[in-house]
Amino acid sequence: MELSDANLQTLTEYLKKTLDPDPAIRRPVCSLAAEKFLESVEGSQNYPLLLLTLLEKSQENVIKVCASVTFKNYIKRNWRIVEDEPNKICESDRIAIKANIVPLMLSSPEQIQKQLSDAISIIGREDFPQKWPDLLTEMVNRFQSGDFHVINGVLRTAHSLFKRYRHEFKSNELWTEIKLVLDAFALPLTNLFKATIELCSTHANDASALKVLFSSLILIAKLFYSLNFQDLPEFFEDNMETWMTNFHSLLTLDNKLLQTDDEEEAGLLELLKSQICDNAALYAQKYDEEFQPYLPRFVTAIWNLLVTTGQEVKYDLLVSNAIQFLASVCERPHYKHLFEDQNTLTSICEKVIVPNMEFRAADEEAFEDNSEEYIRRDLEGSDIDTRRRAACDLVRGLCKFFEGPVTGIFSGYVNSMLQEYAKNPSVNWKHKDAAIYLVTSLASKAQTQKHGITQANELVNLTEFFVNHIQPDLKSATVNEFPVLKADGIKYIMIFRNQVPKEQLLVSIPLLINHLQAESIVVHTYAAHALERLFTMRGTNNATLITAAEMAPFVEVLLTNLFKALTLPGSSENEYIMKAIMRSFSLLQESIIPYIPSVITQLTQKLLAVSKNPSKPHFNHYMFESICLSIRITCKANPEAVGSFEEALFLVFTEILQNDVQEFIPYVFQVMSLLLEMHKNEIPSSYMALFPHLLQPVLWERTGNIPPLVRLLQAYLERGASTIASAAADKIPGLLGVFQKLIASKANDHQGFYLLNSIIEHMPPESVDQYRKQIFILLFQRLQNSKTTKFIKSFLVFINLYCVRYGALALQEIFDSIQPKMFGMVLEKIIIPEIQKVSGQVEKKICAVGITKILTECPPMMDTEYTKLWIPLLQALIGLFELPEDDTIPDEEHFIDIEDTPGYQTAFSQLAFAGKKEHDPVGQMVNNPRIHLAQSLHKLSTACPGRVLSMLSTSLNAEALQYLQGYLQAASVSLL
């Protein structure tokens, strides 16, 4: 695309169409749809430069913003260069982007500046510092401009660039980069910090100036956190006085001009103070020795902050970070003395912990009107920045050294709260809520998502509290009364499921099933989640704690209520309910068969509805898992039932494939594989009609499609290779074309081998005769150009499988027909030195049987120059049996995982319940490969008496010989 006015105009028109609220204009099937057009020109040279020109020169603000978002997403999808894949942005465009983006970002309005700043950080993640060495200098020089719009642009970009230091693993490359950043950035940042503080004093009465300056201070404080996270840099240690003194003064600052009337949204002052609390907590935890002189004044300042800050939502982040600071200090042994006094502990409990555990009006509002966010915070632990979570962490921190006194103080509070509730439940229910939360905080010492509480406070009687205060709420006749307390009770069961006795859990199950009918989204979601967690608990012998027999009385009501819950307002795509359906099927197994006709109808209706606009990946995944379980459980009992599932599902599947619902296609292929594998030795015509479409290159462009498509093609080959050979022989080149594409990619070559192995194993030999030599030539070309450990392992399994299928002589002949003496080179350079790397029981067995055939069924091994390789090959085979696997990988090799490829392509998600049984192609032929070797050697020595024994006695090392004698003994044979 040229940088022309005409192209700018075209781009403007299509960007406008992407904003159209009518999806028929925005995303119809026709190829000229706006988004399809943008996708089609994305690979053209100058496309990103046209977007940048547009956001710089367009007169319409909406087009500028749209161009900036489109540009950022384009960079996100395409900037990273992936090995084996074409470079999606040409080098001249890359150079031009890096030359222009920083000045353009700094001169743009804030809304666009944020998008470009994100784009710079994406580019920086790949190119900085090696391929973009002048980025830092260019940014630091802008600090001199004095223009805080520009300075904030630089700070924002630096923050998005450096914040990854907070979660990167330590490495020499990381240290080198951080050192480079510190050398260039630490001093200018410190000078900017001091200058900004001075300007805050100068402009103390100018509200608009203060807003800009405090925005800068927040970003500076965030950068301080990122640059100090990995280790304490020498520069910041030397300048700690400057930073900590100023941080302390900012913590105690109160300027009326910076206060906001908004009760929800945190103002600049709150955001700055909460970041400073984070910074202080970082130093208190990681650099306590150096920070010790400053700690007492920070403890005092943060304590005062906590006791003077109101309950409004806008202070939540500040309060939770301030409490987290105290939590991180109180669990360090050498700060223990600050908290030892009983009065101090009482004061912390009374003034900080209890007030911040109260259920506020804002929490009630979220519970009722924003249940998804409430659940995410409360159940999934994303409530890191909530007051309750911070208070809970502080309780845990204090219990580390003061468990007795803290439990004593809180027991008093819990009792008085429960008494208040008992006086007037309908008015005082929040007291009971706080009491339950306090008990949970006190009792939880260690917790995991998978197992709930793993370590509990022995001073709290959890079962007694459960029976007296939790069960009565759940047993009440109306499921919709006191929904918050119901949710608390259900969550209590979930959290303490390992501490509450099994008989109490069994009493709870019908109560939980009953609460699936509750109107409150939170209550019926918690009930589904609690059931799902209980069904995964393990008892003795790793069997489920709750058995299918114990669930028998509740099967019908459980399934009815779960599917009904999906019809409740707000829960039509509730992932917790769908996960509970999946887990119920898995636990109940054949008990669900009578209900399958109704269940599969409901699941297919749901699948059809959500396929129109898939938006909940977890829900979708569990839905497909549930479909797979229905198929598996039913067909295990009645294999003929597979036809009725195909009847129910294929209409929906066809619609998904025709409408190219990218998110669902990998799932559809997995379910189809499962169904096809249920058939015995034939392929129904409905599958054969689809076969040619599966070979279309466009399907194989998406990485997420590759594993399930390969598996589906394998199912075709396993069930109907002869049908393909007779009725679709013209499609064999297409099948091999897929193999050729996969084998060329380091990320997907193993999938190419899966496909090739199935072709070799199942296709009639004459149908692939003409292609065999070309297959080997392709593999040798790849070996020559790009030899990786993964490729070698797969190659070894393939050539041994080929040997098992067609015979050792056929293998030797095909190698030597490509190039004279190649068979010997492959043995010497690949099989003998690398066989130890093969992993997996079946793979090792295939290799063992293949090598045994080469040793004992290949005449050239006994009477040509290949004979010198006979003993080394036998030794390598004994090594494969007896030595540990060689799992070393050369330093220069790193594999790009499929899930790591950048961009928005649907990643492949393996369905656990569509899992394929491991297939052993030599299973019927050979049971024990060691005994098979002994028997084959016996047969060979019978054919040429004396030869084998003389070779063994002169050349095989003693240890290997000893093992071999053991095999011969076990097989009850001897060598002649």
N, C-alpha and C positions, 0 to 999 in steps of 0.2 A: 504493500500500500504506500502510495506516495504521500509526502507531507503536503497535500494540496487542499485548497478551500473546498473543493467538491467532496473530498473524503471527510473533511471536518463536518460538512453539512450532513452527509449521510450518517456519520456517527452520531451527530446530535439527534437526528430523527429517530434512530433506533434506541438511543438511550431514553428518549422521551417515552417510547412505546414500552420500555421495561418498567416504567413507573405507572403504567395504566392500571387502574384498580380492576379492570375487567380481565380475568385470566384468559378469556378467549383471544384477546389481543396479545396478552403478555406471553402466553405459553400454549398456543394451539399445536396440533400435531404437524402442521405444514412447516416445511423447512425454512420458509422465510420469516418465521416468528422472530421477534426481536432478540430473545436470548439465544436462539439457535444461530441467528446471524452473527451475533457477537462471538459465540463459540467458534463459528466457522472461520472468522477472520483473525482469531486470537493468535494463530501461528504465523501471521504475516509480519514481514519486516516493517518497522516503523509504527506498528499498531500501538505499543505503549507510549511512543513519543507523540502520536496523535492525541491520545488521552491527556497527556501532560499539557500539550498545547491548548487543548480544549478547556482544561480547568484553569489555565492561566488567562486565556483570552475571551472565553465565552461571556456574553453580556448577561446571561440568565443564571442567577445564583443556584437554582435547582439543578441545572445541567452541570455546573462546577462541582457541586456536592456529589452528584451521581457519578461524574467522571472520576472523582477522587476515590469513591468507594469501589468502583469497577477496577480502577488501577490497582488499589491495594489487594483486592481479591485475585487479580491477574498475577501479581507478584507472588502472592501466597501459593498459588497453584503451580507456578512455572519457574520460579527463580532457581530453586535447588536443581543442581545437575545430578541426575541419577545415572549411575553406571549402567551400561547396556541399553540405555534409552536415549533417544535423540535429544539434543540440547534445544529446549523449547523457545529460548530467546537468543537471537543471534548476537554475536560478540559486539558488533558496532552499537546495537541498541543498549546492551548492558553498559558500555562505556558512556554513552550519551546520558543514560538515566542517572548514573552515579555522578556525572559532572554537573547535572542540572537540579537534582532533586532537593539538595540541602537549601540553596538559595530560594528555590520555589516554595519549599515548605515554610521557610522563615518569613516570606513576604505574603503568605496566604492568611485569610481569616481563620479564626481558631477552629471552627468546625472542620475545615479542609486540612488545617495544620495537623490535627489529630490523626486523620487518615494517612497523610504522607509520613508522619512521624512513625506510625505503625509499619508502613512500607519500608522505611529506612531500617527499622530494627529487624525486619525479616531479611532484608538484603545483608545487613550487618552480621546477622547470625551465620550466614554462609560465607561472606567475603571479608569480614573484618577479623583481624588486621591485615592478613597477607595480601588479599586482593583489593583492599581499600585502605592503604596506609595513611592517606592524608585526611581521612574522615575526622579524626579527633582534632587535628590542628585547625581544620576548617571550622569545627564547632567551637573550640576554645577561643579562637580569634573573635568570635561574635560576642563574647562576654564584654569586650571593650566598647561595644556599640552604645551602651547606656540605654538602649531601647528595650524595655522589659517584655514587650510582645515578642521580640526576637530572642531575648534571653530565655523566656519561658519555653519557646519552641525548642531551643537547644536543650534545656533541662528535661523537657518531656521526652525528647528523643533519646537523650542519654539514659534516662530512667528505663525506657522500654528496651534499650540495648543492654544495660548492665543488670537488670533485675534477675536475669537467668543465673547470675552468680550465687543467688540465694539457694538454688536447688541443684546445681551442677555437682557431679562427683569430682573429688580432687584428682588432678592430673597435672603433669608437667606443662602441657599445652595451656591449661587453664591458668596456672601460676604465671606463665610467661605473659599471657594476655593481660591478666590483672595488673602485673607489674608495669607493663607498657601503659595501661590506662592510668595507674596511679602516678607514674612519672609525669604524664602529660596533664592530668586532670585534677589531682588532689590539691595542689597549691592554688590554681585559679578558682577552684570550687570554694576553698577556705576563704580566699580574699573576697569572693562574691558574697559569701555568707556574712562576713563582717560588714561589708559595704551595705548589704541589704538591711542588716540590723540597724545600722546608723541611719539609713534612709527612713526606716520605720519610726525612729525617734523624731527625725526632722518633719515627717509628714503625719505626725500622730493625730492631727485634727482633720486630715483629708481622707474621707471615707473611700473615694474611688482609687486614690493612690495606694492606700493600705490594702485594698482587695488584690491589686496586682502584686504588691510586694509579698503579701502573705501566701499567694499562689506560688510564688518563687520559693519561699521558705519551706513550704510543704514538699516541693519537688527536691529541694536541697537535702531535707531531712530523709527523704526516701533514698536518695543517692548515697547518703552517709551509711544507711543500713545495708545497701547492696555492696558497697565497697569494703565494708568492715565484716561482712558475713563469714567469709571463708577463713580469715585469720586476722589478727590485729596488725594492720600495716604500720611500719615504723613511723611513717609520716604522721598518722593519726595519733599514735602513742605520744609523739613529741608535741603534738598540738592539742592534746586532750583538754588542757586548761581552757583554751579558746572555745572549743566546741561545747564542753560540758557546762561551763559557766553560762554561755549564751542559751543553751538548751534549758538550763535551770531557770533563767530569768523569763524565758518564753512560757515555761510551764506555769509560772506564778503571775503572768501578765493578764490583765483584764481590761479590754478597751471597749467601751460602750458602742463605738462605731462599728465594731466587728460582730456585735451580737445580732442574731436574726430573730424575727418573729415566728418564723416557720417552726412548728413543733416536731415535724417529721425529719426534715433535711438537715444534716449536720452542716454547720457553718465552717468558714476557713479556720477560725480559732480552735474549734473542736478537732478538726482534722489534723491540724498541726500538733496540738497537744497529744493526740492519740498516737501519732507517729513518733513523737519524742518518748512517750512511754514504751513503745516498741524498741526504740534505740537503747533506752536505759536497760530494758529487760535483756536485750542481746548482750550488753556489756556485763551486766550482773551475772548472767549465766556462763558466758564464754571467757570473759577476761576479768574475773572477779578480783584477782590480785591487783591489777593495774587500776581497776575502777574503785577499789576500796575507799580511797580518800573522799570520793564524791558520793558514795552510796547513802550515808545517813541523811544528807540534805535532800536527795531525791526521794527517799522513803517518806520524809516529812512532807515534802511538797505534794507527792502523789496521794498520801493519806488525806491531807487537807482538801485536795481536789475531790476525792471520793466523798467526803462527808459534806461537801458544800454543793455538789452537783445534783440537779433535779432528776426526776424520773422520766422526763420527756424522751421520746424516741431519738431525737437528734443527738442526745448524749450517749447513746448505746455503745458506739464504737470506742469513744473515749473512756467510758467507765469500764468496758470489758478489757481494754488494753491496760488500763491502770490496775485493775484487779489481777490481770495476768502477770503484771510486773511484781506485785506482792507475792503471787503464787510462786514465781520463779525464785524470789529471794528467800521465802520461808523454808524451802526444801533444801537449801544449801547449808551444810553442817556449820560453816563458820559464821553464818548470820543467825544461827539458832537463838543466840542470846537476846536478839531484838524482840523475840516473841515469847520468851519464857514466862513472863509475869502473867498470872491468872487474869489480872484486870485487863491486860493488853488483849489476851485471847477473847475475853468476854466482850470487850469493846469492838474487836474486829467482827465477831459473830453478830453482835447487835446492830452495829452501824453500817457494816459493809455487806455481810453475807445474806442475812435475812431480808433486808430491804430489796436486794437485787434478785431474790428468788421469787418475789411476789409476781403473780399473774396479773399483768396490767391490762388496761382497756385496749391498748394497741395489740397485745398478744391475743386477746379475745376476738378482736376484729380480724386478725390474720387467721385465727382458727376457723372463723366462720366464712370469711370472704376470700381468703387467699390460701386455701388449704394446701395447695400443691407446694407453695413456698414453706408453709409451716411444717409440713411433713419432711421436706428436704432438710430443713434445719434441725428438726427434732429427732428424726429417725436416722438420717444418713450422716449425722455428725458434721453437717456443714454449718452448724451454728457456732463456729469458732468465735465469731464476733458478737455473740449475744451475752447479755448480762448473766443469764442463768448458767450458761456453760462456764463462764469465767468464775462465777461464785462457786460452782461445783469443783472446778480445778483448784481453787483456793482451799476448799475444805479438804481435798485430797492431799494437797501440799502440807497443810497444817497437821493432818493425821500422821504424816510420816514420823514426826518426832513427838507429837502431843495427842496421840489417839485417845487415850483415856480421858483427859480433861475436856477435849473438844466433844467427844461423844456424850460426856456428862452434861455439858452446857446445852448441846442441841437436843438431848432427850427432853429436857425441861421445855424447850420451845415447841417440840413436836407435840408433847402432851397438852400444852396449853392451846395450841392451834386446833387439835382434835376436839378439845372441850368446847372451844368457841363454835366449831362447826356443828357439834351435837346440839347446841342451844337452839340454832335456827338454820338448818341445812340450806334452805332455798336462798337465804341471804348470805350466809357465811361460807359457801362452798369453796371460795378461793383460799380459805384458811387450810382446808383439807388438802387442796392441790399443793400448797406450799409445803405442808407436812410430808406428803408423799415424796416430793422432790428432795426435801432435806434428808429423808431416810435413804433415798436412792444414792444421794451424794455421799452420805456417811458410810454406807455399806459397800460402795463400789471402790475396790482398791485397784483392780486391773480388769480391763474389758477388751474384748475383740468383737468385730462385726460378726464373725462366724459363730462364736461360742457364747456371746453375751458376757456376763461377769465370770471371770476366771479366778478371781481372788476376792474374798469378801471380809469385811470387818467382823471379827468374831463377837464383838460386844453388842451387835444388833441381831435380834431374833427375827430373821426374815420370814420364816414360816408362820410364826405367831401373828406378825403384822399382816401377812397375806390373808390368813383365815379371819382375823378380827376386823380388818379395815378395807381390804381389797375385794374379797369375794362378795360381801353383802351388796356392794354397788353393782357388781356384775349379775347378781341373782335377782335384782329388782325386776318387777313385772314389766316395766316400760323401758325399751332399749333407747328411747330418745330423751330420757330425763338426765339432767346433769352430764351433757356430752363430754365436757372437759375431764370430769372425774372418771367417766367410763374409759376415755382414752388413756388417762393416767394408770388405771387399773390394768388395762390390757398391756400397756408398755411395761408395767411392773413384772407381769408374767414373762414377757419377752426377755427382759434384762436378767431376771433372776431364775431363768428356766433350769439352770444347772444346780441351783441351791434349793429350790422348792421340790419336795418329794414327788415321785412319779404319780402317786395316788391323787395328789392335789392337781397335778397337770391333767389327769384323766377327768377329774371333776370339772376342770375349766373348759375342756374341749366343746361340750354342747353349749356352754355359755358363749364361747367365742363364735361358734357357728350361728348362734342366735343374733349376735351383734353384727353379722354381715348384712342384716336388714336395716341397720340404723340409718337414719336420714343423713346424719353428719358424715361428710366425706372422710374426715380424720378418723372417726370411730370405725367405720366399716373397712377403711384401709388398714388401720392398725390390727383389726380382727383378722383380716386376710394374712397380713404379714406375720402375726403371732402364730397362726396355724402353720404357715409355711416353715417358720423356724422350728416349731415343735416337731414337725414331720421329718426334719433333717437330723434331729438329735440321735446320737448313737448310744447303744447300750452295750451289753457284753457281746463278745465275738464280732464287734463292729456291725451288728444288725441294728435296724432302726429301733429306738427306744420304745416308740409307740408302734404297735404291730397292726397289720391289716385286720386281723381277727378282732382286736380291741376297737377298731373303727367301724366294724360291720354294722352295728345298730344305727350309725349316723350317715352311712354312705349317701342315701337318697337326699336327705335334708342338706347335707354338705354340698353336693353337686348343685342342687336346686338353688340354694342361697348364694353360692359363688356366681353362678351364671345370672341370677337375678340382680346381684350387686352391680354387674356390668351395665344394667339398664337404669341404675340410679343416676339422677342428675349429677354431672361433673365427673362421673367415673366410667364413661363409655370406653376409655382407653387407659384404664388404671393398671399400671404394670404390676402392682403388688397383688391385685386380684388374679391377674393372668398367671403370675408366678405361683400363686397358691393353687390354681387349677392344675398347672403342670406338676407341682409337687404332690398333689392329691392323687393324680393319675399314677405317678411313679410309686407311691406308697401302696395304693389300693390294688394295683395290677388287675387280675381277672375279675375282681369284684365290680369293676366299672362296666364290664361287657354288656350287661342288660341295658345300660343307659347310653351306649355308644350311638345308636341311630339319632337320638335327640341331640346329643353332645356334638356330633360331627356336623349336624345341620347348623347348630348355633355358631360353631367355630368357622364354618365356611361363609356364613352370612357376615360374620364379623370381619373375616379376611377380605371379602368383597368390599365392605364399607370402608375399611381403613386403606385399602389399596388405591382408593381415589386420591388420597393425600396422606401418605405415610409421614407421621410426625413424631412418633414415640418409639425409638429404636428398641428399647428394652421390652416394651409391651409386645411389639411385633415378634421379637425373638422368642419370647415365652409362648406366644400363640403358635408359632411354627413347631416349637418343641412339643406342645400339647397335641398338635395334629400328628406328629411322628409317634408319640406315645400311644395315641388311639390306634394307629395302624399296627404298631408292633404288638401291642397287647392282644388285639383282636385276631390278627393273622397268626399269632403263635398258637392260639387255640383253634383257629379255623382258617387255614391258608387260602381257601376259596374266597374268603371275604374281601380279598384285595380288589376284586372287580368292582364291588360296591363303593369302595373308597375312591377308585379312579373315576367312577361315575359322578360322585359327589364333588370331587376336587377339580377335574380337568377343565370344566367350563370356566371356573375362576382363574385357573392357571393360564388358560389360553388368553383370557382378557389381560392378565398381568404381562404376558410376553408380548402381546400385540401392542399394548400401550407403553411398552418399554419402561415399566416401573422399576427403575434401577435398584432401589433398595431391596426389592423382593425377589428379583430374578435369581441371585445365588441361593436363596432359601428354596425356591421352587425346584431348582435343579437337584438340591439335596433330597427333597421329599420324593421327587420322581425317581431318583436313584434307589431310594429305600423301597418304593413300590415295585420298580422293575426287578430288584433283587429278590422280591417275594415270589416272582414267577419261576416256574421250574423249566429251564432249558428251552424256552421259546420266547420270541418277542411279539407281543400283540401288534396288530397292524397300526393301531393308533400311535404307538411309539415309533414304528418304522416311518410313518408319514412325517414325523418331526425330525428324524435323523439328519437329513441334508441341511436343515436350518441350523443345527448345532455346530456345523463346520464353518459357518459364515465368519469371515475375519473380524467383522465389527464386534461380535460377541466377545472375542478373545482380546480385544483392546483394553477391556476393563479388568484390572488386576483382581478385583473381588470375584469375578466370574470364573477365574481359572481353576482353583481347586475343585469347586463343585461340578464344573463342566467336565473336567478330566475324570472325576469319579463316575459321572453319568455315562461318559463314553466307555469307561471300563465295564460298567454294568451291561451296556449294549454288547460289548465283546464277550463277556462271560456268558451271557444268556443267549446270544444269537449270532455268533461269529459266522456260522455257516449260512444263515439267512443273509447277512451282509455280503458275504462272498458271492452268493448266487444272485440275490435280488438288487444289490447296491454296489457291485464291483467297481462301478465308475466313481464311487465316492472314496475308494481306498486312497487315491492320491491326495484327496482333501484331508483325510485322516492323517496321512504322513506329513502333509503341509503344516498341520497343527503341531505335530511333534517337532518339525524343523524350527518353527517359530519359538517354541518353548525352550528347545535345547540351546538356542542362541543367547538366552538370558541367564545371568548368574542367579537371579532371584527365583526363576521358575524352572531351571533345568531339571530339577528332581521330578517335577510334574510331568515333563516330557518323557522321562524314563518310566514313570508309572504307566503312561499310555503305551509306550513302546513295549514294555514287558508284557502288557495285556495282549497286544497285537501278536507278539511272538508266541505267547502261551496258547492263545485261543484260536487265532485265524488258521484255516487250513493252509498247510505249507505252500501248496501250489499258487494260492491267491497272492502271496507276498514274495514269491521267488524272484520276480523281475526287479524288486525294489531293494533286496537285501544288501547288495554290494554298496548301493548309494547310501543306505543307512549308515554303514560302517565308515564310509568316506566322510560323511557329515560329522560323525563322532570324532574321527581322527583330526579333522580340521579344527574342531572346537578344542580338542586336547592340545593342539599345537599353539592355538591363539590365546587360550585362556584356561590354564590348568588350575583348578581349585580342588581342595580336599573333598568338598561335597560332590563335585563332578566325578572325581576318581572313585569315590565310594559307590556312587550310582552306576558308573561304567563297569566296575568289577562285578556287581550283582547282575547287570544285564548280560555280560559276555558269558558268565557261568550259567545263567538261565538258558541262553542260546545253546550252550553246550549240552545242557540237560535235555533240551527239546529236540535238537537236531543231531546231536552226537559230537564227540570231540574231534573226529576227523573232519566233519563239515566246518567246524570252527577253524581248524588249522588251514583247511583249503581256502576258506574265504579270506583269511588274513594274507595268506601267501599269494592269492590272486590279485590283491591290491598292490602288493610290492613283495618281491622275493625276500624270504627270511624274516618277514614282518612278525610271524607267529613267535619266533624266538625273541624278537625285540620286546614284544608285549609281555611275554613271560618274564623276561629278565628285568625290564625297566618299570613294569607296572604291577603285574600280579605278585611276583615274589616279594618286592620291597614294600608294597602298599596294602597287602591283604589284611594285615593286622588292624587296619583302620576301619574295616567294615563293622557296623554296629547293628544290633537287632537280631533276635534269635532266628527268625525266618531267613533274613538276609544271609546270616552266617551259614545256615544250613544249605541254602542254594549254592553258596560259594564252595562249601565243603564237597557237595555232591558233584559240582562241575569240575573242580580240581581233581577229584578222585577219577572222574571219567578221562580227563586229560592224561593222568598218570597211568591208567590201566586199559584204556580203550582207544588209544591213539598210536598206531604202529610207528609213525615217525619219531615218537619220543623214545623208542627202544633201539632204533637202528639208523639214526642220522646224526648230524651235528647237534640236534636238539637234545641228544641223550645226556649231555653234560649238565642240562638244566633239570634232569629228573630228580636227583637228590635234593638240590636247593628248593624245588617246588614241594616235595614231600615234607621237607623240614618246615617250610612256610605253612603248610596245611596243619602239621602237628602244633605249630605255634598258634595258629588260629583257634585250635581246640583248647590249648592249655595256658597260653600267656594272656595277661590282661590286655584289654582293648587299647590300642594306641589312639588316644583322643587329642593328640597335639595338633595345633593348627598354626601354620606359618604366620609370623607377625604381620606380614604385609596383607594378609587376607582379612577382609571384613565383609560380612554379607549384609546386604540390605534386606531387611525383613519385608515381607509384603505389606504389613501394617505400617511400615515406616515410610512408604513412598508418599511424597508430599501431595497436597491438593485435596480435592473434595470427592475423589472416587470412592465408591462404596467399598469399604474394606470387607474382606471375607469373614463371616462369623460362623464358626463350626457349630452345627446343631449336635448337642451331646447325644440326644435320643435318636438321631438319624445315623449314628456311628456305624461304621462298617466293620464286620468281623474280620480279624486278620486272616488273610488267605495264604495258605502254604502250598505253593505249586508242586513241591516234591513230597508232600505229606503222605500220599498213598504209596509212593514208590519206596521211600526211605523213612524208617522210623528213627533209628539211631545212626547218625553219620559216621561215628567212630567205628561201629561194628560193620557198617557198609564199606568203609575203607579196608578193614581187615579182610572181609569176604572178597572184595574186588582184587586185592593184592594176592590172595590165595589162588583165585581164578587165573590171574596173570602168571603166577609162578608155575601153575600147572601147565600153562601153554608154553612157557619157555623155562624149563627147569634149570635151577642154578643161577640164572641171570640176576634175579631180584635179590636173592640172598647175598651174592657176591658184592653187588652194588651197596647194599645196606651195611655189610660188615666192613667195607673199606672206607666209606665216605660219611655215613650218617653219624651225627654227634651222639655221645653216649646217653645223654638225658632223653633226647628224642627217641632213641632206640628203645629205651626202657618203657617210655609211654606206648610205643608201637607194640611192644611185646604184651603189654597190658590189654590193648585192643584185641590182639590175636587170641589171647587167652579167653577174654570175655566172649568172643565170637566162636570159640571152640574150633579154631582152624589153625593150620601151621603152613609155613612157606616151604616149598620144595627147592 
